[in-house]
Amino acid sequence: MGPWQPVHQEHGAPSGVEGGGVFSLGEDGKEVDAFSVWRGEKPYVFLISQKSAERSRFDAAHELGHLVLHKHAAPNGLEAEKQANEFAAAFLMPEGPLRAVGRITGLPKVVELKRAWSVSVAAMTYRLHELGLVSKWTYQQLFMEISRRGWRTDEPMQMCREQSQVWKKVLDNLRQDGAGVDRLSSNLSVPESEVVKLLFGLVTMGVPSTPNALTTPRRGNLRLVK
């Protein structure tokens, strides 16, 4: 993933934002799915890369909700998370087009819709229930079947992970110069294995040159600034 377009929303949302960044985190952290932060006037989102592409996409929309709704102030933690989830659901699964589909009675249609909207089957099921397009009984049966099939973690008809077009161009230029991740690693003073993780798997050639590269970053050059 890479830069996104400016985001604007009424009622206190930040204006004049010239884009932000989305980066992956290679760590297998079960405690944190994603987080976002404003650095000056630039927003940044960090996503755990071990999750499915569909779930990472919802996480990105969830963090976008935090950035748009909660830059200056936020309610208590649970309420802020609820608002961010509602934002993500409405952003990725708009009410109007879903209502046009009508009531849903079976899992095959849910899978069809989840594929069309590039979200997880669980998120689509929850959204359909939230909009009253499945009954409470059907909702419970759908989730039982989703769990039975192991679709709480894996996805049917899994989508490809979205990738940064900017980084693809950077890496293509490096290859044309006969270089690769090793040059990025050297310039950033970050181990090659960490560079690979940060690029959402966009690079598969980032094999460390030495065993120490896995854990020991190259030293940067320090200078005194007066």
Phi, psi and omega per residue, in radians:
M1 nan 2.786 -3.099
G2 -2.594 -2.631 -3.074
P3 -1.065 2.514 3.034
W4 -1.923 2.998 3.128
Q5 -1.391 2.810 3.138
P6 -0.981 2.502 -3.137
V7 -1.955 2.346 3.086
H8 -2.500 2.410 3.075
Q9 -2.600 2.566 -3.115
E10 -1.236 3.095 3.084
H11 1.123 0.977 2.954
G12 1.587 0.039 3.113
A13 -1.236 2.625 -3.135
P14 -1.164 2.445 3.092
S15 -2.031 2.840 3.113
G16 1.342 0.225 3.118
V17 -1.300 2.276 -3.068
E18 -1.775 0.472 3.122
G19 1.926 3.015 -3.139
G20 -2.635 -2.840 -3.113
G21 -2.372 2.578 3.053
V22 -2.137 2.188 -3.086
F23 -2.273 2.741 3.113
S24 -1.693 2.742 3.020
L25 -2.070 2.116 -3.074
G26 -1.336 -0.265 -3.080
E27 -1.169 2.493 3.100
D28 -1.539 1.354 -3.078
G29 -1.807 1.944 -3.131
K30 -1.361 -0.362 -3.090
E31 -1.312 -0.513 -3.075
V32 -2.228 2.155 3.074
D33 -1.479 -0.651 -3.082
A34 -2.929 2.849 2.975
F35 -2.689 2.809 -3.118
S36 -2.369 2.796 -3.097
V37 -2.740 2.539 2.956
W38 -1.636 2.267 3.022
R39 -2.056 1.740 -2.963
G40 1.176 -2.157 3.111
E41 -1.814 0.248 3.131
K42 -1.889 2.241 3.076
P43 -1.606 2.531 3.102
Y44 -2.345 2.495 3.098
V45 -2.186 2.398 3.107
F46 -2.138 2.241 -3.067
L47 -2.110 2.416 3.028
I48 -1.225 2.228 -3.009
S49 -1.489 -0.096 -3.118
Q50 -1.359 -0.257 -3.097
K51 -1.418 2.852 3.109
S52 -1.126 2.777 -3.133
A53 -1.050 -0.670 -3.138
E54 -1.115 -0.760 -3.126
R55 -1.229 -0.632 3.073
S56 -1.123 -0.615 3.117
R57 -1.130 -0.736 3.095
F58 -1.162 -0.708 3.100
D59 -1.031 -0.716 3.136
A60 -1.108 -0.747 3.115
A61 -1.162 -0.636 3.092
H62 -1.069 -0.800 3.138
E63 -1.203 -0.599 3.047
L64 -1.051 -0.675 3.076
G65 -1.042 -0.779 3.087
H66 -1.049 -0.772 -3.092
L67 -1.122 -0.671 -3.107
V68 -1.369 -0.740 -2.998
L69 -1.566 -0.492 -2.899
H70 -2.164 0.443 -3.109
K71 -1.118 -0.786 -3.025
H72 -1.635 -0.546 3.141
A73 -2.846 2.630 -3.137
A74 -2.425 2.629 3.034
P75 -1.239 -3.017 3.127
N76 -1.029 2.836 -2.995
G77 -0.895 -0.848 -3.095
L78 -1.126 -0.720 -3.138
E79 -1.184 -0.680 3.110
A80 -1.117 -0.720 3.113
E81 -1.138 -0.691 3.109
K82 -1.075 -0.776 3.132
Q83 -1.118 -0.726 3.135
A84 -1.142 -0.662 3.082
N85 -1.138 -0.727 3.128
E86 -1.126 -0.700 3.082
F87 -1.056 -0.848 -3.100
A88 -1.084 -0.741 -3.131
A89 -1.116 -0.774 -3.134
A90 -1.217 -0.598 -3.127
F91 -1.210 -0.751 -3.067
L92 -1.576 -0.457 -3.098
M93 -2.311 1.323 -3.052
P94 -1.005 2.484 -3.053
E95 -1.089 -0.813 -3.047
G96 -0.976 -0.987 -3.135
P97 -1.064 -0.605 3.135
L98 -1.226 -0.689 3.111
R99 -1.112 -0.524 3.120
A100 -1.150 -0.385 3.139
V101 -1.264 -0.558 -3.116
G102 1.600 -3.010 -3.077
R103 -1.248 2.545 -3.090
I104 -1.940 2.374 -3.109
T105 -2.106 -0.187 -3.075
G106 -2.549 2.821 -3.083
L107 -1.149 -0.640 -3.138
P108 -0.970 -0.676 3.129
K109 -1.218 -0.642 3.102
V110 -1.088 -0.754 3.130
V111 -1.110 -0.690 3.102
E112 -1.067 -0.759 -3.136
L113 -1.217 -0.698 -3.133
K114 -1.124 -0.610 3.098
R115 -1.213 -0.694 -3.125
A116 -1.143 -0.612 -3.071
W117 -1.784 0.037 3.061
S118 0.971 0.891 3.064
V119 -2.280 3.010 3.114
S120 -1.287 2.710 3.138
V121 -1.138 -0.560 3.106
A122 -1.189 -0.757 3.138
A123 -1.106 -0.712 3.124
M124 -1.148 -0.714 3.116
T125 -1.069 -0.795 3.136
Y126 -1.094 -0.738 -3.130
R127 -1.126 -0.729 3.121
L128 -1.090 -0.691 3.099
H129 -1.191 -0.700 3.130
E130 -1.053 -0.620 -3.129
L131 -1.532 0.013 3.117
G132 1.342 0.380 -3.116
L133 -1.619 -0.116 2.958
V134 -2.336 2.539 3.110
S135 -1.254 2.874 3.117
K136 -1.057 -0.729 3.138
W137 -1.109 -0.814 3.135
T138 -1.093 -0.686 3.118
Y139 -1.030 -0.810 3.136
Q140 -1.123 -0.725 3.140
Q141 -1.158 -0.685 3.125
L142 -1.091 -0.765 -3.119
F143 -1.222 -0.580 3.053
M144 -1.093 -0.731 3.140
E145 -1.229 -0.656 3.084
I146 -1.067 -0.761 3.116
S147 -1.145 -0.738 -3.123
R148 -1.061 -0.628 -3.113
R149 -1.499 -0.022 3.131
G150 1.321 0.407 -3.079
W151 -1.559 0.171 3.015
R152 -1.322 -0.459 3.140
T153 -2.007 -0.795 3.058
D154 -1.585 2.911 -3.107
E155 -2.220 2.444 2.952
P156 -1.290 2.507 3.132
M157 0.867 0.937 -3.039
Q158 -1.094 2.354 3.132
M159 -1.393 2.801 3.049
C160 -1.377 2.527 3.135
R161 -1.199 2.372 3.084
E162 -1.192 2.475 -3.069
Q163 -2.281 2.727 -3.114
S164 -1.301 2.210 3.051
Q165 -1.317 -0.504 3.120
V166 -1.143 -0.852 -3.132
W167 -1.132 -0.584 3.107
K168 -1.064 -0.731 3.123
K169 -1.172 -0.693 3.113
V170 -1.058 -0.813 -3.099
L171 -1.202 -0.612 3.081
D172 -1.105 -0.708 3.116
N173 -1.152 -0.676 3.100
L174 -1.095 -0.754 3.139
R175 -1.083 -0.680 3.122
Q176 -1.116 -0.482 3.090
D177 -1.532 0.073 -3.128
G178 1.346 0.328 -3.129
A179 -2.064 -3.112 -3.131
G180 -2.846 -2.509 -3.095
V181 -1.074 -0.504 -3.131
D182 -1.052 -0.629 3.124
R183 -1.226 -0.730 3.068
L184 -1.032 -0.776 -3.128
S185 -1.041 -0.757 -3.130
S186 -1.172 -0.768 -3.102
N187 -1.188 -0.592 -3.084
L188 -1.626 -0.173 -3.052
S189 1.002 0.746 3.128
V190 -2.218 2.393 3.138
P191 -0.991 2.557 -3.122
E192 -0.993 -0.695 -3.128
S193 -1.092 -0.602 3.117
E194 -1.274 -0.633 3.086
V195 -1.049 -0.762 3.134
V196 -1.046 -0.772 -3.138
K197 -1.096 -0.693 -3.081
L198 -1.216 -0.283 -3.088
L199 -1.751 0.390 3.060
F200 0.946 0.589 3.120
G201 1.300 0.187 3.110
L202 -1.091 -0.458 3.127
V203 -1.982 2.308 3.066
T204 -2.027 -0.032 -3.072
M205 -1.670 0.093 -3.033
G206 -1.394 1.010 3.098
V207 -1.423 2.157 -3.112
P208 -0.955 2.511 -3.131
S209 -1.239 -0.582 -3.131
T210 -2.360 2.786 3.110
P211 -1.001 -0.600 -3.114
N212 -1.176 -0.348 -3.104
A213 -1.148 -0.354 -3.140
L214 -1.187 -0.565 -3.019
T215 -2.165 -0.346 -3.034
T216 -1.976 1.945 3.120
P217 -1.228 2.648 3.040
R218 -1.173 2.587 -3.139
R219 -1.368 2.363 3.057
G220 -1.440 2.957 3.101
N221 -1.650 2.104 -3.139
L222 -1.714 2.501 3.072
R223 -2.482 2.676 -3.135
L224 -1.398 2.213 3.112
V225 -1.872 2.121 -3.135
K226 -1.728 nan nan
